[in-house]
């Protein structure tokens, strides 16, 4: 299975965003044990690349571990070399997309407008991050899919448990979810909240 297929089938990317990486592997282990198969670790600290490597080794084939906040070709190179199975970008950079394609690694570029979504899709992006999602609504996804039915949209940013189904029902192929799943577990190392949140999210989108 490829990361893109795993994302489409699981309909969820769990985002482990933190400036302190000490608890990332433990939190990732909890999420994977509960059935989350796609995890994103944003490049938010000097230790993020090591966290990607360590988490990939810990989870093995149980989950795909990718890198987020990939803004430059150098970001992409370092993340891939660290073992990232896929890349997620906050915006649309065609040089970064081209580099990832040459390396054979899925890049999910960020987009906000119809022009950006269309450009990303026509440039070969199989999946496109709609960001920030809470500046739009599920109806925006529904409207975009009319002229752009092949754009695999993944809303990220401000999605809540209450509106998750509305985004998916509107045509989103998956959702990117951060703190609503992990809570404060990345900061505290307390895992119970992450476990219970994960169960709630998987039940909601299942």
Secondary structure by P-SEA (a helix, b strand, c coil): ccaaaaaaaacbbbbbcccccccaaaaaaaaaaacccbbbbcccccaaaaaaaaaaaaacccccccccccccaaaaaaaaaacccbbbbccccaaaaaaaaaaccccccccccaaaaaaaaaacccbbbccccccccaaaaaaaaacccccbbbbcccccccaaaaaaaacccbbbbccccccccccccccaaaaaaaaaaaaaac
